[in-house]
Amino acid sequence: SREGESFDRLIRRFNPPILYEHAGIYREWLLHSSPQASSLSEGMLPVTRGAYLEEGIILPKPTGHNWRCMLEQHELEQGGDPTPHVRTALHTTLKWCRSHKNRPVNSNKAKRTKAIEAGMKQCPKTLPMAWRSDDRLEWIKAADLEMDTLTEMGVFDHGYTRQQLIDLKICDFKTKKPINLSVVLDHKYTDGILTRYKVRMAIAGHKYNLTKGVHYDEVFAAAPNQNTGRLLGALTVAMGLYRKSWDIKLAYCNADLPKEQYLAVQYPKGYERYDAASVSGNEPLYIVVRKNCYGIPDAGRIWAKCRDTFMMDHFNANGWKCHKCTYDPTLFYISRGHRAMDPSTVTKDRRPAKEEAWVSIHTDDCDCYGTSKSILTDIFAGINAKWRSKEVDSDFMLGIKKRVSLGAKPHTMEMSMEAYVTGMCEAFKDFIPNTHPEAPFPPGKYLWRSPKPDPAETQEVLDLGYQRAVGMLLWAQRGVYPECAYGMNQLCRFMAAPTREAWKAAMYMMAYMRDHKDKGIKFTSDGNIEPIVFSDAAFNPDQDDGLSQYGYCLMWMGGPIASSSKKLAHVGLSAFHNEYMAIRHACAEAMWVRNLLTEMGLSCFITKPTVVYGDNLAANNLTKDDFISTGNKYIYQPYHWVKELDAGKYIKVFHKRTDLNLADLFTKPVPRQVFTNLVNKLKGFAGWE
């Protein structure tokens, strides 16, 4: 733009010029759909009489799908003939079909859909689209609720003029400008059922708006450990615990934002405000963000510090004691009372004089387990008084459904992901085979990466949605399908350059989960009272790096708490060497559980050394005997850490026959008979010898 040039005059200098009747459409496209939308604001593109652009502004020419759609919509609204547009759409569709006649069809809309929502009602992308939809009243209600709530909480401070922002040094409109609000619309499902419409207004905090070292520093915040969730499930049946779960309303927004991080943002579409007292009468007003908000890069860290400070202050006074666990910083051990619980009554007395509770916090979702209903009620009351919270169903958390029976013994808890798996399979229903696999990975099948992958094949499989499929499978595997760990390790190796063979294996696993969607994992009070670990390694070096596969699973109360299937970090020269390295990794998991149980005040469950089973006698013996031979003198020193654990009576390694070793499922594509023999024992539906 030139000095003293208006918006209309500038766009008429384009070649070809933009028609006067399209000027308003072009301005809307610039602000909401153009590549520069995040850097432009209403105030930067004035259209009132006597208002001029800032000198030097460069505006892009209108182009792309969104621009064409806006033009067509405008012409239809003006009563234009729709025939040309219908013909254009038909021509485009036929052209696309001809160019893809030999390629599988992949829906981009499905790509953006959560697994549990696949095949269900789709969400509009913007507020204007939502307000034109059949559910517009629900969306308007949800959007107003979000805006009003953020205002009441003090996150949004409204009605600031350009000059006020400059005076407050929040932005200078040159190097630091007001940024956009990203509006996200979502459906909330519970066990596959639509329960509410949700609108989230978040800061557009991408790297082009907020810079590290200028707007924020560190962003790390501790994330929950999925193994902890299963450990708490096992603890529930071991001690007959009560449960309560709740959601902290707009959790991030409860934390104060440092003054130097205050932000100026533009009003979202449909909520614009203007200064009637300005010269033009329509100078845009802005929002000042004074508290933490979703979208800010370090929002998670700010909220975590606020949350942890409150928990430690509030629950370490007035008879409360609270400990934030080191081995899972999102888990809090809270107690009140003076008499320690008698270990001999751990599964009998459900109302001890010393009340105890364990609170696992997943950002804003609190999952609480306690020895009495009263302590759970009081913990919830304390948190609800500080931050508005809403009780939710404890039987459904993070996509995992829990079926608990604490009546007649034995106590049991089953975890499954039926709704999630159903949605996942719906998203890929056109590719999942009609067969019924007995195992999650084709028996005897090894996937080797090619040194020179075929680019055409890679692109074909990526277009099918390989990366999304593997991501969905991985979440389910980490949740309740430990038997899929080996197959997932194989599939993840092909994320960058997948093959048709890998795609078939992924669909094979999806078919397995489809047939077993109602059978996850199970814990029972009749299970092993102390943790037990199974360890195994294979001698099947990868052709690329010579590394072999190892795996382990940690069992407690009859079910799997933790499991892993990975490649070893070092090349093993023999099966014995690989097995010894695998034991070291298994012992690391055993020590994590021992340390966490101690922090949780549950050392009564680890009164003896943790038993570790391996199926290689030479490797087992090396954990307790110091001998050097030509077969082991090359072993990397850190692997001998296992000997220290044995000497300190933390672990004890014993032999387990290969056909009884549950960890055998994590090292290779085992035959069907082996899988059938071990899988129910691994998942907690059968005992082991």
C-alpha positions, -999 to 999 in steps of 0.1 A, spaced: 0 0 0 10 36 -6 8 65 18 -28 77 22 -42 48 2 -76 32 10 -85 -4 10 -107 -1 -21 -81 18 -41 -54 -7 -33 -75 -38 -45 -84 -20 -77 -47 -18 -86 -46 -56 -88 -43 -72 -122 -70 -80 -128 -87 -57 -103 -111 -70 -77 -147 -59 -84 -162 -34 -60 -190 -59 -52 -164 -84 -42 -144 -61 -19 -162 -72 13 -158 -109 4 -121 -103 -3 -117 -86 31 -134 -115 49 -111 -139 30 -80 -120 41 -90 -120 78 -102 -156 81 -90 -178 52 -59 -163 37 -23 -175 44 -18 -141 63 -50 -144 84 -31 -148 117 -11 -115 111 -41 -94 100 -68 -77 121 -100 -57 115 -82 -25 124 -55 -31 98 -80 -32 70 -103 -2 76 -131 4 50 -149 35 64 -148 68 46 -116 87 53 -97 57 67 -64 46 52 -42 16 53 -8 17 69 20 23 44 38 -8 32 10 -34 38 12 -62 12 -20 -81 5 -21 -114 -14 -42 -119 -44 -73 -140 -37 -69 -177 -47 -77 -212 -35 -107 -233 -27 -121 -211 1 -121 -180 -21 -139 -198 -49 -165 -211 -25 -171 -176 -11 -176 -161 -45 -200 -189 -55 -220 -184 -23 -222 -147 -29 -235 -151 -64 -261 -176 -52 -273 -153 -24 -276 -125 -50 -300 -147 -70 -275 -158 -97 -279 -188 -119 -265 -219 -101 -262 -239 -133 -225 -228 -141 -215 -238 -105 -232 -272 -108 -214 -278 -141 -181 -268 -126 -186 -291 -96 -196 -320 -119 -166 -314 -141 -142 -313 -111 -157 -344 -97 -154 -364 -129 -118 -352 -134 -109 -363 -99 -125 -397 -103 -106 -403 -136 -73 -394 -121 -80 -417 -91 -96 -446 -108 -67 -469 -99 -61 -455 -64 -80 -462 -32 -103 -435 -19 -94 -419 13 -116 -394 32 -99 -363 44 -128 -356 67 -122 -389 85 -86 -381 89 -94 -353 113 -119 -373 133 -112 -389 166 -113 -427 166 -142 -429 190 -162 -404 169 -155 -420 135 -188 -425 116 -207 -403 140 -219 -367 137 -193 -344 122 -184 -310 138 -185 -278 118 -151 -261 114 -160 -225 122 -186 -206 142 -203 -192 111 -207 -227 98 -220 -239 132 -246 -211 133 -258 -221 98 -261 -258 108 -292 -277 120 -278 -277 155 -271 -239 155 -290 -233 188 -268 -258 206 -237 -243 191 -247 -207 200 -255 -218 235 -221 -235 238 -202 -206 223 -219 -180 246 -212 -203 276 -175 -204 267 -172 -166 262 -191 -158 294 -172 -183 314 -138 -170 303 -150 -135 311 -163 -145 346 -130 -163 354 -110 -132 346 -93 -147 316 -108 -122 291 -107 -85 299 -129 -68 273 -130 -35 253 -95 -22 249 -87 3 222 -56 3 201 -41 32 221 -48 16 255 -29 -15 244 0 7 234 -1 26 267 -1 -7 287 28 -19 266 9 -51 258 15 -46 221 28 -18 199 11 -29 166 44 -31 148 67 -57 163 39 -70 186 4 -72 173 -30 -86 186 -33 -122 177 -63 -144 167 -84 -166 189 -87 -202 176 -122 -215 180 -125 -253 182 -159 -270 180 -162 -305 193 -188 -332 203 -182 -348 237 -190 -385 237 -193 -409 267 -191 -445 259 -199 -437 223 -230 -415 231 -231 -378 223 -235 -360 256 -229 -323 248 -217 -297 223 -184 -280 232 -168 -248 220 -132 -240 230 -118 -205 225 -80 -208 226 -50 -185 218 -35 -190 183 -2 -196 200 18 -210 170 54 -199 164 44 -171 141 25 -154 169 44 -163 201 82 -168 202 101 -188 227 124 -166 247 102 -135 241 67 -145 251 76 -176 272 105 -198 283 101 -235 293 70 -255 283 76 -289 300 48 -302 322 47 -338 336 22 -361 319 4 -390 335 19 -425 333 -6 -450 318 10 -477 339 -1 -458 370 -37 -460 359 -35 -498 357 -17 -499 391 -45 -480 407 -70 -504 391 -51 -533 407 -49 -515 440 -87 -511 439 -93 -548 439 -65 -555 463 -79 -531 490 -115 -528 480 -112 -491 474 -139 -466 468 -136 -443 437 -146 -408 427 -138 -389 395 -143 -353 385 -134 -327 359 -120 -293 367 -138 -267 347 -115 -249 323 -85 -261 343 -58 -241 325 -78 -208 330 -76 -211 368 -39 -201 368 -27 -165 368 -7 -154 338 26 -135 346 21 -98 338 49 -98 312 29 -125 294 -4 -106 290 -17 -108 255 -40 -88 232 -63 -108 210 -89 -101 184 -126 -109 190 -137 -141 172 -161 -139 142 -196 -131 154 -184 -115 187 -167 -83 173 -169 -51 193 -162 -15 181 -155 18 198 -185 40 191 -166 70 206 -139 68 180 -136 92 151 -148 67 126 -172 51 150 -161 16 142 -126 13 155 -122 -23 166 -118 -32 203 -96 -60 216 -94 -85 245 -66 -85 270 -58 -121 283 -49 -117 319 -50 -154 330 -37 -186 316 -55 -199 285 -55 -228 262 -32 -223 232 -5 -205 251 27 -226 245 35 -230 282 -1 -231 294 3 -267 307 34 -258 327 17 -227 343 -14 -248 352 7 -277 366 26 -253 389 -7 -237 401 -24 -271 407 6 -287 425 11 -256 448 -26 -257 459 -26 -295 464 6 -294 486 -6 -263 506 -42 -273 511 -37 -310 519 -8 -305 543 -28 -286 569 -57 -291 592 -49 -328 598 -42 -336 562 -9 -350 548 -1 -349 511 29 -363 492 35 -356 455 51 -388 441 85 -385 425 80 -415 403 48 -401 389 45 -364 395 8 -363 386 -1 -387 414 -8 -374 450 -9 -396 481 -32 -380 507 -40 -392 542 -55 -381 575 -56 -398 609 -29 -412 631 -30 -450 632 -11 -468 604 -30 -494 585 -23 -530 595 -9 -549 565 -27 -580 576 -61 -563 572 -53 -546 539 -81 -564 520 -106 -567 549 -109 -535 567 -124 -509 544 -127 -482 570 -94 -479 588 -87 -452 614 -61 -437 591 -79 -428 559 -59 -428 527 -65 -417 491 -46 -416 459 -54 -388 433 -42 -392 397 -46 -359 378 -47 -360 340 -45 -322 333 -81 -315 344 -94 -350 349 -91 -362 385 -93 -399 392 -94 -406 430 -92 -438 449 -97 -440 487 -102 -463 517 -134 -445 527 -161 -425 510 -157 -396 534 -121 -389 524 -130 -389 487 -159 -365 494 -137 -341 514 -110 -341 488 -135 -333 461 -150 -306 483 -116 -290 488 -107 -289 451 -143 -278 441 -141 -249 465 -109 -237 448 -118 -246 412 -153 -253 399 -155 -291 393 -180 -315 380 -183 -351 391 -180 -377 362 -185 -414 358 -155 -432 373 -162 -462 351 -151 -443 319 -118 -424 319 -96 -414 289 -114 -439 265 -111 -468 289 -142 -484 304 -139 -500 338 -162 -527 351 -157 -531 388 -171 -557 412 -164 -552 449 -193 -573 463 -187 -609 469 -150 -620 466 -130 -621 446 -130 -584 438 -125 -578 401 -119 -549 377 -120 -553 339 -108 -526 316 -118 -524 279 -120 -499 251 -151 -510 232 -163 -476 220 -128 -465 209 -122 -497 189 -157 -495 173 -149 -459 162 -114 -469 149 -128 -498 129 -155 -476 115 -129 -452 102 -111 -480 83 -141 -503 76 -134 -504 38 -99 -519 44 -103 -543 74 -104 -579 62 -134 -600 69 -113 -627 84 -111 -634 122 -75 -634 133 -66 -655 163 -35 -634 170 -29 -596 166 1 -601 142 5 -627 115 23 -657 131 58 -661 118 57 -627 100 87 -604 101 87 -570 85 121 -558 72 126 -523 59 140 -520 24 172 -499 20 156 -482 -10 118 -480 -5 96 -474 -35 84 -438 -34 52 -446 -53 43 -474 -29 52 -453 1 29 -425 -10 1 -449 -18 1 -464 17 4 -429 33 -26 -418 13 -46 -448 27 -40 -433 62 -12 -456 75 1 -431 101 -33 -424 115 -42 -461 116 -10 -469 135 -16 -440 159 -51 -453 167 -38 -489 172 -10 -476 194 -34 -459 218 -55 -490 221 -24 -512 226 -11 -490 254 -45 -490 270 -58 -526 272 -41 -547 245 -6 -556 258 -5 -587 235 -2 -563 205 30 -547 217 53 -568 194 32 -561 163 30 -524 172 68 -522 175 70 -536 140 44 -513 125 59 -482 140 92 -488 122 74 -480 89 59 -447 99 80 -427 75 81 -452 46 52 -477 49 48 -507 26 17 -525 14 29 -554 36 29 -532 67 -5 -518 58 -20 -553 56 -4 -562 90 -20 -530 105 -54 -539 91 -49 -575 104 -43 -561 139 -74 -539 136 -95 -569 127 -81 -587 158 -91 -558 180 -125 -556 163 -132 -593 173 -119 -587 208 -132 -552 215 -150 -563 247 -121 -581 261 -93 -559 276 -74 -567 308 -86 -579 342 -74 -576 378 -86 -598 406 -80 -599 444 -72 -636 441 -41 -626 419 -5 -623 430 -3 -599 460 33 -589 452 44 -577 417 60 -603 394 80 -596 362 84 -618 331 114 -611 309 125 -625 275 146 -617 245 150 -632 210 181 -638 190 167 -625 157 189 -595 147 174 -568 125 189 -568 91 196 -530 93 214 -527 127 219 -562 141 197 -554 172 174 -581 186 140 -578 202 133 -579 239 102 -577 260 88 -578 295 56 -576 314 50 -567 351 20 -585 366 1 -575 398 -32 -587 411 -34 -612 382 -32 -585 354 -6 -566 335 5 -533 350 33 -525 325 46 -542 293 71 -534 266 84 -547 233 115 -529 219 148 -535 202 178 -537 224 201 -507 225 232 -529 220 241 -557 197 240 -591 214 265 -618 203 245 -646 217 210 -655 231 225 -654 266 237 -618 261 204 -606 248 185 -623 277 208 -606 302 202 -572 287 165 -578 287 165 -587 324 182 -553 331 152 -535 314 127 -557 332 143 -549 365 141 -512 358 103 -515 356 103 -536 388 122 -509 406 98 -482 393 68 -501 407 86 -508 440 96 -471 445 61 -458 435 44 -482 459 67 -471 487 59 -434 479 22 -443 480 25 -457 515 20 -493 502 53 -509 511 32 -538 526 29 -551 490 67 -553 485 80 -570 517 101 -595 496 124 -591 467 104 -588 434 105 -620 415 118 -617 379 114 -647 356 137 -654 327 140 -685 305 178 -685 300 197 -702 329 231 -686 319 217 -651 320 198 -658 352 229 -671 370 249 -640 359 226 -618 379 239 -632 411 273 -648 404 305 -629 395 323 -648 369 340 -637 337 343 -660 307 350 -656 270 312 -655 266 304 -625 288 336 -604 291 324 -580 265 291 -571 283 285 -534 287 290 -525 324 256 -508 331 239 -541 325 256 -555 356 234 -531 377 211 -561 381 237 -577 404 234 -547 427 197 -551 428 200 -588 436 226 -581 463 204 -554 478 174 -579 479 153 -557 457 148 -584 430 154 -621 426 157 -638 392 143 -673 387 140 -696 357 107 -700 338 102 -724 310 98 -708 276 63 -722 271 52 -706 304 70 -673 300 44 -646 293 71 -623 279 76 -646 249 47 -628 233 68 -596 231 98 -608 213 86 -625 181 55 -634 160 47 -665 180 28 -695 165 -10 -695 171 -8 -723 197 18 -704 218 -3 -672 216 -35 -690 226 -18 -706 255 -4 -674 269 -27 -645 260 -54 -651 286 -28 -654 313 -12 -622 302 -45 -603 302 -56 -615 336 -83 -639 325 -64 -671 336 -38 -679 362 -2 -689 354 20 -716 368 
